[in-house]
Amino acid sequence: MTENTVSVKKVHHLAGHSGAVYALAEGITPDSIFSGSSDHYVTQWSFTTDEAVAVAQLPGIIYALAP
């Protein structure tokens, strides 16, 4: 690799949003995250159970989340 090359490895696949994901935030527990999408949903994801739970539906695209 050269000095300007970044190596990326896919470690997990989460499927559930119907639109592009624009925002990620730390979850309540170390094995979870929140995502916000152009489908207007905030979803909580569990890496332990692979479960996705929609926790909010908003009137617009979600571009940012804060813990």
PyMOL commands that set and color helices and strands:
alter all, ss='L'
color gray80, all
select strands_A, chain A and resi 21-26+32-37+41-46+52-57
alter strands_A, ss='S'
color yellow, strands_A
deselect
rebuild
show_as cartoon
